[in-house]
Amino acid sequence: MNPSLIRSALLAACLAAAGLGHAQERIRVGFLSPVTGPQAANGVDNRDAALLAVKEINARGIKVGGKPVQFELDVHDDGADPKQGVQIAQGLADRKVKFVLGPYNSGVAMPASRVLAEADIVTFTVASNPKITQQGYRNLFRIGASDNQLGTKMAVYAAQDLKIKTVAVIDDRTAYGQGVAKEFMEEAKRQGIKVVTNEFTTDKATDFTAILTSVRASKAEAVFYGGYSPQGGPMLRQMRALGLNVPLLGGDGICSSETAVLSQVAGNLNAYCTQGGSMLDKSDKGQKFIERYRAEYKRDPLTYAAAFYDGMQLLATAIEATQSTDAKKIIDHVAKGKYLGVSGEYSYDDKHDLRSSAVTVFTFKGKDVVPLKSL
């Protein structure tokens, strides 16, 4: 072979190698939410908010150790199923993924968090059951309000603003539903509200006639439902069909336009729910986030879009600040630091719950979820 051709080939190989050396490092972030099935509206909302954050972070450009990095979201559909969530968590651990956004559901987060902790995967979850952070996993941070805050604030609003004196409580037997209902009942009693009946259903149920007939007989002035929109909406429709026109109360699980759509109720739904975070439209950051989300997806963000967006931004900020993707350094930085996001301030107590999480009460106007008051 011609020596000059050999030299040219070697030079090309060297240039190719040099190009590979300057390729951007990719930081994969695992994502767990139900993006299909009854809770898909919320799961897709969570995913799209995280993707919006990834797009903005990559456009901004972050370097670690002087080298540019690109974030990518590794999306997984857990179907709101605990077994599926554990399998996904194990797969992420096997592939050495270092960071996770999710799970969305407490029932998934409880078992999956053990797998993620064993693999030392830094995890940011909105799952609200208090037991999740009580496990003591150092890698786990809650990026939303807990049931302690969501349930108790709904009870405070029911007593002080709605002047409710008696209430029926229904939960769907999930970790989330039971948790938020328990916290609501305990605070309701402290507020002087009498729980006149406590009923149970499942997160797969569609017919609530027997339960609601019992509730109607109790003459409760309101119904609190611990569960999600796929049941909350039909429950509201069946309440009205039975002439049960009292307010429907709930936590963030029903704080979605999906509740209004599934209820098929025209006009005033007479329904109220609590969600972690302050009113987005009352802050400059919140308004700008809503505008960017609408521009990107041609729809409004739902319950936890802002929290998933903030979780992704919080992670990127920690990586940039520490100039590292080492789990221990990221955990220490987030645990001791403070980040001001769209939903509010992210600073943590020793359980890795938010030190201060505003809770906003919402109602429904048509299909829109409208903020009423931050508590």
C-alpha positions, 0 to 999 in steps of 0.5 A: 500500500502507498505509504502516503495512503497509510499515513492518511488512513492513520490520520483519519483514524486519529481524527475519528478517535479525537472526535469520539473523545469530545463526544458529549457524555449522556446522563440517563435519568430513569422515569416511572409513571403510568403513561398508559391505562386509567391514570395515563393523563397524569403519567403523560403529564409528568413525562412531558414536563420532565422532557420539557426540562431536559430540552431546556437544560440541554439547550442551556448547556452543562459541563462536568469536569470541563466536558459537555453533558447531555441529559436524556429521559429513559421513559418507563410505563409502570401502569400504576402497578407495584409489581411492574414498578419493581421490575422497572426499578430492577432493570434500571439498577441492572443498567447502572442508571444513576438517577430516577424521576418517579414513581408517581403512585405511592403503591408503586413507590413503596416497593420500588424504592427498596430496589432503587435504594439498594442500587444507590440510585438517586430518586425524586418522587412525588408519591405522598404516603408518609411511610415512603420517606420513613423508610430512611433511604438516603437516596430518596427525596420527595418533591411534592407534599406528603399526605400529612400536608394534603389530607390535613389542609383539606380538612382545615379548608372543609371546616374553616371555609366550607363550614362542614360539620359531618363527612363520609370518607371513602378510600380506594385501599391503595397506599396513597388513598388510605394514607391521605384519607387517614390524615384527613380523618385525623385532622377533621376530628381535630377541627370538629368535623364528625366522620359519620361513615368510612367506606372502602372501594378499589382503584379498579372499581366503576360502580359505587352505587352501594357505597353511595347509597350508604353515604346518602343514608348517613346524611353526611354534609360532604364526601372525602375520597382518597383515590384517583381521578379514574374513580373520582370522576365516575363517583361524582357522576353517580353521587349526583345521579343519586341526588347526593349533591354535597361537596366531593373533597379529595387530595391531589389524586383527583386534582385533575381535569380528568375528574371533571371529564369523567364526571360528565357533570355540567356546570358546577361540580361542587368538588374541591381538592388539595395539591402540593405547591403554591398557586403557579399563576401567582408567581412569575416563575409559575406563569412562565412555566405554564406558558412554556408548557402550553407552547410545547404541548398545546395543553395546560399542565396537570397536577404534578407537571411542575414538580417533575419539571422541578425535579429534573432541574434540581438534579441538573443543578446539583450535577453542575454545582458538584461537577459530578454524577457521583450519587453520594455527592449529589445526595449530600448537595440536595440534602443540605442545599436549597433550590427555588423551583416553579412550585416553591423552595426545595430544601429538606429535613432529615427524612428528605421531606420538604421542610416547607411545602405550600398546599393549594386548594382547588375547585373545578370550573367546567373542565378547568382545575382552578386554584382557590387558596394556598394554605 
